[in-house]
Amino acid sequence: MYSLTLQKPDGRQLILYSRRPIDPTLSAPAPGETIRANPHLRWHPLRGEWVTYASYRQGRTFMPPPEYNPLAITTDPQNPTELPAGDYDVAVFDNRFPSLTPLAHDAPPSIVDTLPATGKCEVVVFTQDPNTSLAALPLAHIDLLIQVWAERTRALGAQPDIQYVLPFENKGVEVGVTLHHPHGQIYAYPFVPPVPARMNAQERQYHERHGRSLLQDLIDAEIGSGERVLYLGEHALAWLPAWARYPYEVWVAPRRAVPYLYELPPAARQDLARALKTVLLKYDGLWQRSLPYLMAWFQAPTDGQAHPEAHLHAEFYPPYRTRDRLKFLAGTELAAGMFASDALPEDKARELQAVEVSID
C-alpha cells in the first residue's frame, strides 16, 4: 500500500492511498468556505451517556446533482471538490462538517454537564468512480480499503484522547445517506460509545470466566451448525447470527480472534475481503438491486490496555424486512431497546444462501 498525506487550503488533512506509487506533486483542493466547527457534548443523566451537538451540520451537502458531487475528482480548479485528479484508489479526509473535532473548545453551559466534542470524523472515499459500489469493486481494491481502515485505526487510536475508532458505511437514502458516491466514515471517539462498550463488557466477562473469546466460541458453533453460514473460508466467515435483530443482519469476521483491523494477518485480511464481497453480492442478487445498509466495524477500545477478549467483526443492518417492505425501528426498538423480529435468521439465511455469486 502506498500513501500520500496532503493538507487542504482550509487546514484539513487529505490522505491518498493506492496499490501503485502516487505522484508526490498532487495538491489538495477544498470546496466552499471554511466551516468553523465547534461541536459540544451534553450528558444524558437518565441514560448515562453523551450526546453530541453540531447544528452547523444542517448546512452540509445533500444529494447534489453529479456535476456538484464534492467527492468526485476536481476537473475545474475554479470549482474545486474534496479530491484532486490523479492516479490513486482510496482517499481519506477530515469531514468538513464534523460531529467531533480536536479543535472543539469552550462548551456552552447547561443544566447538565457539557464538554467540548473532541475526537475526529473522517470521510473515506472508496473509489474515484461515482457510479459503482463497494460490492462491485475488485477484491484487491477491497483488500486495500481494509488496509486503509486498519491504518487509520492505528493512527487515530494512538492519539491519547481517542478511546474508540469506528469505521462504517451508510449506503442508500433509506439509511440517511446524503451523497451517492461510494464512501464511508470513520469516527474516533474520546470515550467508548454505549453499544461497543456493552459488547466489550460481555466479551470481557466471558473471557475472565473461560479464558476464551466469546465470539470465537460462537463462531465455532455457527461453523459446526452451518445453518446460517453464507461464506466460509480458511480465515474468515460471513453468517446470519442466531441472535440477529434485523431480518437480513449479517456478520463478517476473521475465524480467529484479533482485536483490531491492523492486527489482521495478510491472509486473514484477504479472506475477509472475499467474505465481505460475497455478502454484498448476495444482498444485491437477492433483491436484484443495490441494497441499502449500514455496515459497522467493531474493534477493541483504543485505551492503551490489552484486550484479549475482543474479536474484530463487521455487522450489516439492511432495512428490508421483505422484498417489498421496509423495516424501520419503532416503539419497542427505539423506546425500550428491545428488538422484535418478524423473521427467523435461519429462514433469511436460506434465502441468501440460495443466491449464487461469482468472485474472480
N, C-alpha and C positions, 0 to 999 in steps of 0.2 A: 504494500500500500504506500502510495506517495501522497504528500500533503503540502499545501502552501497556505500560510497564515498571512492575512492582509488586514488592514484597518480601513474602515469606511470613512468618508469625509465627516460624518457626524460622530465619529469615535467608536462606533460599534465594530465588533470583530467579525471577520468572514474567514472561514477555512474551507479550502477546496481539497477534494480527495479524488484520487484516480488510481487505476491499475497501471498507469503509464506516467512517466515524468511529466510535470506540469511546467509550463512556460513561466519562469520567475518574473517576467516583466508585466504580467497581468496586474491590473489595478482594480480596486473595489469601488463600485458605484453605490449610490444611496438615493432612493426616491423621496421626493417631497421634503417638507420641513422637518426639522429635528423635534422629536417628541420629548418633552421634559417629564419623564415618567417618575412618579414618586408614590408607589402603592404603599398601603399600610395594612397591618393585621389588627383584627379585633377578636377578643376572646369570647367564645360562646360558653357562658357559665353553666348551662344545663347539659350541654353535650360534652364539655371538657375538651374543646378543640378550637383551632384558629380558623378564622375566615379572612380571606384577603380581599381588599377593595382597591379597584383601579378604574375609576369612572371614565378616564380618557379612552379606554378600550372601546367605548361606544363609537368612536370615530375611525376604527380600523377598517381596512378594505373588505368589502363584502360583495362577493360574486361579480367581479368586474368582467366586462367583455374581454375576449382573447387579446385584443390589442393593448389592453391596460393590465395585463397579468403581471403582478410585481415579482413573481417567481420565475418568469421567463428570462432568457438572457437579454442583455441590453443590445439593441440594434441601432438606436439613435442616442448619441451621447447627450443631446439636449433634453431627452426624456428618459432618464436612467431608471432601471429596475433595481432589484436587490443583487443581481448576478451579472458578472462580466461575460462577454463572449470568450470562448477558449475551449481547449480540449481537456475536460475533466468529467467525472461521473456523478459525484455527490457533493453537495455544498451544505455547510452549517453556518448560520449567522445568528447574532443576537436579535431576539424578537424586538421589532420596533415598538410594539405595544405590550410590554411585559406585565405580568401579574406579580412577578418577583424580580428584583434587580439589586445588585450590590450597591447601587447608588441611592437606594431608599434612605430617607432620613426624616427626623422630626415628625413622628406620627402624631396626628391630632388627638387631643384629649377626648375622653368619652366617659360614660358612667361605668364602662367595663375597661379592662386592661387593653392597651394598644401598644404596638411595636412597629418599627419600620419593616416593610415586607422585603427583607433581604433575601438573596438567593439568585437564581439565574433561570431565564427562559430562552431556549434556543430553538430555531426553526431548522429542520433537516429536510432539504430538498433532495428527493430520492433520485431524480434524473432530470436532464435538460428537456426531455420530451414531455410537453404538457398534455398529450393525448393518450398516454399509456397508463399503466397502473403497476403497483408492486407485484401483482400476480403475473404480469406479462414480462417482467424483467428477467434476463438470463440468470442462471444460478450463480455465475461468477460475480454478477453485479449485486445480487442479494447477499452473497458472502462478503463483499466489500462493505455493504451497508451495515452488516452485523459488526464488522471490524470498526466502522465509524462509531456506532453506538458504544462499543467497548472502549474505544479511545476517549470519547467524550465522558463516559462514566469514570474512567480513571482520572482524567484531568479535573473534572468538576468535583469528584469525591475527594480529591486530595486537598481541596480548599478547606481550611479549618472550620468555616462556618456552615459547611454543607453536610447534612446528615442523611440525605436520601436522594437518589437520582432515578428518575422515571422516564424512559423513552416510551413514546406512544404515538399512535396514528388514529386520527378521526377521519373516516372515509365516507363521503356521501352526505348530502343535505339532510338526510334522515337523522344523522347523529350530530348535526350542527356545524358541519364544515363550512368555511367561508371562502375557500379557494379550491378549485377543482384540480389544479396542478398537483401531481403526486408528491406529497410531503407529510412529515410528521413533526413532532416537537419533542424536546427534552426539557423537563422541569427538574431543577436542582433545588431542593427544599432546605431551609435552615432547621428543620425538625423532621421527624419521621411521620408522615401523614397517617391518619387513622386506619385506613384499610391495610396497608402493608405492615403497620405496627401491630395490628391484631393478628395478622397471619404469622408474622415473625414470632410473636409471643407463643402461639400454638406450636410452631416449629421448635422453638427453644425448649418448651416444656416437654415435648415428646423426646427430644434429643437427650435431655437430662435424665429421663426415665429409662430410655432404651439404648442410648449411645449410637443411634442411627438417625438418618434423615427421615422425617415424616413423609415427605413427598416421594423420597426414594422407595420406601416400602409400599406406598400407594401405587406408584408406577409399576413396581414388580407385580403387584396384584392385578393391575389392569392388563399387563402383558400376559400374565397367566390366564386371565379370562379371555382376552382377545375380543370380547363382545363389542367394545366401544372404540377399538383402535382403528385409526384412519391411516396412519403411516407408522411403520416400524423398521427402523434402520439399525445399523450396527451401533450407532452412538446417540441417536435421537428418536423421539416418537411424537406423534400427534394423536390426541384422543378426546372424546367427549367424556368428561369425568362423571362418575356415578352420582356426584353431588351437584351437577350443573344447575345453575339458577335460570339460565336462558335456554330456550329450546335447542338452539344450534350452537351453544357455547363450546368452543374447542380450546384445549390447552396444548402448547408445544413446549417441549423441554428436552434437555440432554438426559440420557438414561442414567448417568452417574452425576451425583450432586456436585455442583460448583456454585459458589455464592455470587459471582459477578460475571458479566459478559466477557471481561478481559481475562478471565481465568479459563476460558474455554480452550482446550487443545485444538489445533487446526482441523483435525479430522472430525471432531465433535461439532465445531463451528460449521464446517461444510455440510455435514449431515443435517444440522439444524436448518440450514438454508433450504435443503431439499424438503424437509418436513414442512417448513413454512410455505414454500411454493405449492406443495401438494394440497395443503388446506385451502389456500386461496383459489386454486384452480377448481377444487371440488365445490367450494362456495359458488363460484361463478357458473360452474357447469350445472349445478342443481337448479338454479333459477334462470339459467340462460340469459344472464345479465350481470353487470358488475355489482356485486352485493355490497351494501354499506355495512360498516362495522366499526367498533372501537377495538384496537389492539393495544395492549399494555404489557410491558416487560417488567416483571418483579424481580428484584435483586435484594441482597442483604443491605442493611444500613451502612452508610459510609462514615461511621462514627469512630473509626480507629480501633475498634475491637474485633476480635476474631469471631467469625460466625460459621462454625462448622455445621450448624443446624439448617442453614439457608440453602435453598435449591432454586437456582435460576429457572424461570419459566415465563412464557407469554400466555395471556388469556385473551380470547376473542369473544366479543359480545355483539353479535349481529342482532338488529332489532326485529327481524322477521319471526313471527310465530307460525304462520303457514305460508303457502306460496303467494297468497293474495291479501294477507292481512298483517298489519304492523303490530308489534308488541311494544307498548310503551309502559313505563313504570307507573304504577297507580298507588292507591291508598296504602295497601299492606306493605308494598315495597318502599315507597318514599317515606311514609309516615312512621311505619313500625320497623322497617328494616328487615322484614321477613318476606322472602321471595315466594311467590306462588306460581308454580309452573304448570301449564296445561298439557305438557307432553313429557313422555319419558325419554331420558337421554338414549336409552337402548334403541327406541324406535327411530329417533333422529339420526343416530349413528348408522343404522342400516340404510337410511336414505343417502347419506353422504358416502358410505362405503360402496354403494352401487354406482357412483359416478366414476367413470374411467377417465384418468388423466394421463398425459404423456409428458415426461420431463426429459429433455435432451441432456 
